[in-house]
Each structure stands twice: as C-alpha cells, then as structure tokens.
C-alpha cells in the first residue's frame, strides 16, 4: 500500500477530532478566535517537528525561495478565508448545506490538478470523486434522501453559494500546498512536508494576530486565558495538517483530498458510538458510497 494512503486516513481522523474539539470552545471564543487557536498552538508544534527532524535525525531544512514563500502565503490565506466562508454558510442556511458544498473542494482540486498543475486524473478517479460527493451529501443530512434532493436542488441559495466558494478556495489551498512542496529542491518527503506546514502556520499566526488586534482585540486575551482547552485543538490541528502536507508531498492533491473524504465516515461512526444511536439505512448507504468512491479512486488512480 502506498505510504500516502494511511497518512491521509490518519490526517482525516485528526481533522475529525479537531473539528469536534473546536466546536466545544465556540461557547468561549468567537468564530475568528476559534479559527486562530488552531494556528496559534499549531505553529509552535510544527516548528518543533521541523527542529526535531533537523537536530535529531540529521536532516537539513530545504532551501526556501521567494516563490515558495509566495505559494505558502497564498495557501495559508486561502485556508483562513475558506474556513470563514464555510462557517458563514452554516449560519446562512444549515450545517448540511455548508458541509455538502464545502466538500465540492475535491472537484475543484481535481480541476486545479488537471488544468493548472499538469497532473490529470483518470476517468475512474473522477467517477470515484463524484461517488464520494454523493455519499457526503447523504451523510450530511443523516441519511434522509428527501433532504439530499432539497440540498442539491437549492444551488442558488446564498448559503449554498458560500459553501461552494469555500470549497473552491480550499482547493486553492490544497493545490498551492502541493505546488510549494514541489519547489523544495532537496530533502525527503518528511522534511519537505513539515517545512511547508511550519512556514504556512507561522504566516497564518502573524496574519490572524494582526487581524484580531485590529478587529476583535478581546479574543487575543480569551485565547490565551483558555489555553488548557484550546491547546488540544492546536495539537490535533497540526497533526492533521502535517498529514495533509506529507500526503500532498507524495501524491496528487486531488487524490489525497478525495481519499480524505473518509473523515465523514469517521464522524458517522463516532456519533453512533458516543450517542448509541442506531444508524439509518440512508446513513449506511452514504458511508458505503464514500468508502466505495475512495476504493474506486485508489484502484483507478
């Protein structure tokens, strides 16, 4: 099995845990404050990972060019903006609409890879992406097929448009992370992937700190005083982000993000284990579609 597959699955699991924890601190912090936490506590961990690779294993930090810094800056800003748009979509309509349309990211990443990055996908991989998206739609509305039709039919609603836009901008983030890793001239995939992450997270901390200082200064102190609960968001965020960065260093970003849709299955499983609810037939079908789409992608990639 190619190494990028288990790395991607682990990244999706960490992202699922981070999202759950981030929701818990929403009662304490604003949307921007909760978003800032993942970078504030994640950046030092990413820099620590890079330091460990350099000083403990004898690796060297790859040469960093201005072109590389420009790409990781674009990726960092895109990730911040896309996250805000996705949360906006939730508030304008509901969680299901925001989730389904933000997950169109996989389609946009595939388009980016094909027409910009010069890494076209096979027809079977495209089919797998669409199958995954169908499974995501079903899982997002808890297996209610009538709700799926309503979500997919309401393309003109403002919430849906914000969700699609967030998906497109998430795709820019994924694509530029992949391109940035390709610009690093030396080092194995570990040091190149962590270098991308450390640079991006550091830039995100600086940009969001400046933004909050100007627009919502009280959030800076709230983030600091609530570090005990916030730091876990940063830990799982950086673990997930490290997984994405490493996987995208090894493989086409479109395939990585498509396989990462397995995150929705983790959400389905964890909610059933915690809440002890009996899954509906529709939810089983949604999970099977996501897993089946992932398998189709891997078989035909």
C-alpha positions as CSV (number, residue, x, y, z in Angstrom):
1,X,0.0,0.0,0.0
2,X,1.4,3.4,-0.9
3,X,2.5,5.4,2.2
4,X,0.3,8.4,1.4
5,X,-2.9,6.4,1.9
6,X,-2.5,5.6,5.7
7,X,-1.1,9.1,6.2
8,X,-4.2,10.6,4.6
9,X,-6.6,8.4,6.6
10,X,-4.7,9.5,9.8
11,X,-5.0,13.1,8.8
12,X,-8.7,12.8,8.2
13,X,-9.2,11.2,11.7
14,X,-7.2,14.0,13.4
15,X,-9.2,16.6,11.5
16,X,-12.4,15.0,12.7
17,X,-11.2,15.1,16.3
18,X,-10.0,18.7,15.9
19,X,-13.4,19.8,14.5
20,X,-15.2,18.2,17.4
21,X,-13.0,20.0,19.9
22,X,-13.2,23.3,18.1
23,X,-17.0,23.2,18.4
24,X,-16.7,22.8,22.1
25,X,-14.7,26.0,22.5
26,X,-17.2,28.0,20.3
27,X,-19.1,28.9,23.5
28,X,-16.0,30.7,24.8
29,X,-14.4,32.1,21.6
30,X,-15.8,33.8,18.5
31,X,-15.6,32.2,15.1
32,X,-12.3,34.0,14.4
33,X,-11.0,33.2,17.8
34,X,-11.7,29.5,17.4
35,X,-10.0,29.7,14.0
36,X,-7.0,31.5,15.4
37,X,-6.5,28.8,18.1
38,X,-5.6,26.1,15.5
39,X,-2.8,28.2,14.1
40,X,-1.5,29.8,17.4
41,X,-1.0,26.5,19.1
42,X,-0.3,24.5,15.9
43,X,2.6,26.7,14.6
44,X,5.0,26.0,17.6
45,X,4.3,22.3,17.3
46,X,5.0,22.4,13.5
47,X,8.3,24.3,14.1
48,X,9.1,21.8,16.9
49,X,8.6,18.9,14.4
50,X,10.9,20.6,11.9
51,X,13.5,21.2,14.6
52,X,13.4,17.5,15.6
53,X,13.9,16.4,12.1
54,X,16.9,18.7,11.7
55,X,18.6,18.2,15.0
56,X,17.6,14.6,16.0
57,X,17.8,12.9,12.6
58,X,20.4,14.9,10.8
59,X,18.1,16.2,8.1
60,X,18.6,19.6,6.6
61,X,16.0,22.4,6.0
62,X,15.4,22.7,2.3
63,X,16.4,25.9,0.5
64,X,13.5,28.3,0.6
65,X,12.8,30.7,-2.3
66,X,10.6,33.7,-2.6
67,X,8.4,31.7,-5.0
68,X,7.9,29.1,-2.3
69,X,7.1,31.7,0.4
70,X,4.6,33.3,-2.0
71,X,2.8,29.9,-2.5
72,X,2.6,29.0,1.2
73,X,1.3,32.5,1.9
74,X,-1.4,32.0,-0.7
75,X,-2.2,28.6,0.8
76,X,-2.4,30.0,4.3
77,X,-4.6,32.9,3.4
78,X,-6.8,30.7,1.3
79,X,-7.3,28.2,4.2
80,X,-8.3,31.1,6.6
81,X,-10.7,32.6,4.2
82,X,-12.3,29.3,3.2
83,X,-12.8,28.3,6.8
84,X,-14.6,31.6,7.4
85,X,-16.8,31.2,4.3
86,X,-17.7,27.6,5.4
87,X,-18.8,28.8,8.8
88,X,-20.7,31.6,7.1
89,X,-22.5,29.0,5.0
90,X,-23.5,27.2,8.2
91,X,-25.0,30.4,9.6
92,X,-26.8,31.4,6.4
93,X,-28.6,28.0,5.9
94,X,-27.6,25.0,8.0
95,X,-24.8,22.6,8.6
96,X,-25.8,20.1,6.0
97,X,-25.7,22.7,3.1
98,X,-22.4,24.1,4.3
99,X,-20.9,20.7,4.6
100,X,-22.1,19.3,1.2
101,X,-21.0,22.3,-0.8
102,X,-17.7,22.8,1.0
103,X,-16.9,19.2,0.1
104,X,-17.0,20.2,-3.6
105,X,-13.4,21.1,-2.8
106,X,-12.4,17.7,-4.2
107,X,-13.8,18.5,-7.6
108,X,-12.1,21.9,-7.6
109,X,-8.8,20.3,-6.5
110,X,-9.1,17.8,-9.4
111,X,-9.7,20.6,-11.8
112,X,-6.7,22.5,-10.4
113,X,-4.5,19.4,-10.7
114,X,-5.7,18.7,-14.3
115,X,-5.6,22.2,-15.8
116,X,-3.0,24.1,-13.7
117,X,-0.7,21.7,-12.1
118,X,-0.4,19.3,-15.0
119,X,-1.4,16.2,-13.0
120,X,-4.6,15.0,-14.8
121,X,-6.7,12.2,-13.2
122,X,-8.0,9.1,-14.9
123,X,-11.7,8.8,-15.7
124,X,-12.2,6.2,-12.9
125,X,-10.7,8.7,-10.3
126,X,-13.2,11.3,-11.4
127,X,-16.0,8.8,-11.0
128,X,-14.8,8.0,-7.6
129,X,-14.7,11.7,-6.6
130,X,-18.4,12.1,-7.7
131,X,-19.4,8.9,-5.8
132,X,-17.7,10.2,-2.7
133,X,-19.5,13.5,-3.0
134,X,-22.8,11.7,-3.3
135,X,-22.0,9.8,-0.1
136,X,-21.1,13.0,1.7
137,X,-24.4,14.6,0.7
138,X,-26.3,11.6,2.2
139,X,-24.3,11.5,5.4
140,X,-24.6,15.3,5.9
141,X,-28.4,15.1,6.0
142,X,-28.3,12.0,8.3
143,X,-29.4,9.6,5.5
144,X,-32.7,11.4,4.7
145,X,-32.9,11.2,0.9
146,X,-35.6,13.8,0.6
147,X,-33.3,16.3,2.3
148,X,-30.5,15.4,-0.1
149,X,-32.7,16.3,-3.1
150,X,-33.5,19.7,-1.4
151,X,-29.9,20.4,-0.7
152,X,-28.7,19.6,-4.2
153,X,-31.6,21.5,-5.8
154,X,-31.0,24.7,-3.9
155,X,-28.0,25.8,-5.8
156,X,-29.0,29.5,-5.9
157,X,-29.3,29.9,-2.1
158,X,-26.8,32.2,-0.6
159,X,-25.7,29.6,1.9
160,X,-25.0,27.1,-0.9
161,X,-23.0,29.7,-2.9
162,X,-20.9,30.5,0.2
163,X,-20.3,26.7,0.6
164,X,-19.3,26.3,-3.0
165,X,-17.0,29.3,-2.8
166,X,-15.4,27.9,0.4
167,X,-14.8,24.6,-1.5
168,X,-13.1,26.4,-4.4
169,X,-10.8,28.3,-2.0
170,X,-10.0,25.2,0.0
171,X,-8.9,23.7,-3.4
172,X,-6.6,26.7,-3.9
173,X,-5.0,26.0,-0.5
174,X,-4.6,22.3,-1.3
175,X,-3.2,22.9,-4.8
176,X,-0.7,25.6,-3.7
177,X,0.5,23.3,-0.8
178,X,1.2,20.6,-3.3
179,X,3.0,23.1,-5.7
180,X,5.0,24.6,-2.8
181,X,6.3,21.1,-1.8
182,X,7.4,20.5,-5.4
183,X,9.5,23.7,-5.3
184,X,11.7,22.4,-2.4
185,X,14.9,21.2,-4.1
186,X,16.2,18.7,-1.5
187,X,15.2,16.5,1.4
188,X,12.8,13.6,1.8
189,X,9.0,13.9,1.9
190,X,9.1,14.2,5.7
191,X,11.2,17.3,5.9
192,X,9.7,18.9,2.8
193,X,6.1,18.4,4.1
194,X,6.9,19.7,7.6
195,X,8.7,22.7,6.1
196,X,5.6,23.6,4.1
197,X,3.4,23.3,7.2
198,X,5.8,25.2,9.6
199,X,6.1,28.1,7.2
200,X,2.4,28.2,6.4
201,X,1.3,28.0,10.1
202,X,3.7,30.7,11.1
203,X,2.4,33.1,8.4
204,X,-1.2,32.3,9.5
205,X,-0.5,33.1,13.1
206,X,1.0,36.5,12.2
207,X,-1.8,37.4,9.8
208,X,-4.6,36.4,12.1
209,X,-3.0,38.1,15.1
210,X,-2.8,41.3,13.2
211,X,-6.4,40.9,12.1
212,X,-7.7,40.2,15.6
213,X,-5.7,43.0,17.1
214,X,-7.4,45.4,14.7
215,X,-10.9,43.9,14.6
216,X,-11.5,41.9,17.8
217,X,-8.7,42.5,20.3
218,X,-10.5,40.9,23.3
219,X,-10.3,37.5,21.5
220,X,-6.5,37.5,21.9
221,X,-6.7,37.5,25.7
222,X,-9.5,34.9,25.7
223,X,-7.4,32.6,23.5
224,X,-4.5,33.0,26.0
225,X,-6.6,32.5,29.2
226,X,-8.3,29.4,27.8
227,X,-5.2,27.7,26.7
228,X,-6.0,24.4,28.5
229,X,-8.9,23.7,26.3
230,X,-7.6,25.5,23.2
231,X,-4.2,23.8,23.0
232,X,-5.8,20.4,22.2
233,X,-7.4,22.0,19.1
234,X,-3.9,23.1,18.1
235,X,-2.3,19.7,18.7
236,X,-4.9,17.8,16.6
237,X,-4.9,20.5,14.0
238,X,-1.2,20.4,13.5
239,X,-1.2,16.6,13.4
240,X,-4.0,16.6,10.7
241,X,-2.3,19.4,8.8
242,X,1.0,17.6,8.9
243,X,-0.7,14.5,7.5
244,X,-2.2,16.5,4.6
245,X,1.1,18.2,3.9
246,X,3.1,15.0,3.9
247,X,0.5,13.2,1.8
248,X,0.4,16.0,-0.8
249,X,4.2,15.9,-0.9
250,X,3.9,12.3,-2.0
251,X,0.8,12.3,-4.2
252,X,-1.5,14.4,-6.4
253,X,-3.5,16.7,-4.1
254,X,-6.8,15.8,-5.8
255,X,-6.3,12.1,-4.8
256,X,-5.3,13.0,-1.3
257,X,-8.3,15.2,-0.7
258,X,-10.7,12.7,-2.3
259,X,-9.4,9.9,0.0
260,X,-9.7,12.3,2.9
261,X,-13.5,12.3,2.5
262,X,-13.3,9.2,4.7
263,X,-13.5,11.9,7.5
264,X,-17.3,11.9,7.1
265,X,-17.4,8.2,7.8
266,X,-15.4,8.8,11.0
267,X,-17.9,11.4,12.0
268,X,-20.7,8.9,11.3
269,X,-19.0,6.1,13.3
270,X,-18.0,8.3,16.3
271,X,-21.5,9.9,16.6
272,X,-23.0,6.4,16.7
273,X,-20.5,5.1,19.3
274,X,-20.9,8.1,21.5
275,X,-24.7,8.7,21.2
276,X,-25.5,5.0,20.9
277,X,-27.9,5.7,18.1
278,X,-29.0,3.1,15.5
279,X,-27.9,4.2,12.0
280,X,-30.5,4.5,9.3
281,X,-30.4,2.7,6.0
282,X,-29.6,6.0,4.3
283,X,-26.6,6.6,6.6
284,X,-25.2,3.1,5.8
285,X,-25.7,3.8,2.1
286,X,-23.8,7.2,2.4
287,X,-20.9,5.5,4.3
288,X,-20.7,2.8,1.7
289,X,-20.7,5.3,-1.2
290,X,-17.9,7.3,0.4
291,X,-15.8,4.2,1.1
292,X,-16.7,2.8,-2.4
293,X,-15.7,6.1,-4.0
294,X,-12.3,6.0,-2.2
295,X,-11.7,2.4,-3.3
296,X,-12.6,3.4,-6.9
297,X,-10.1,6.3,-6.8
298,X,-7.3,4.0,-5.4
299,X,-8.0,1.3,-8.0
300,X,-8.0,3.6,-11.0
301,X,-5.5,6.3,-9.9
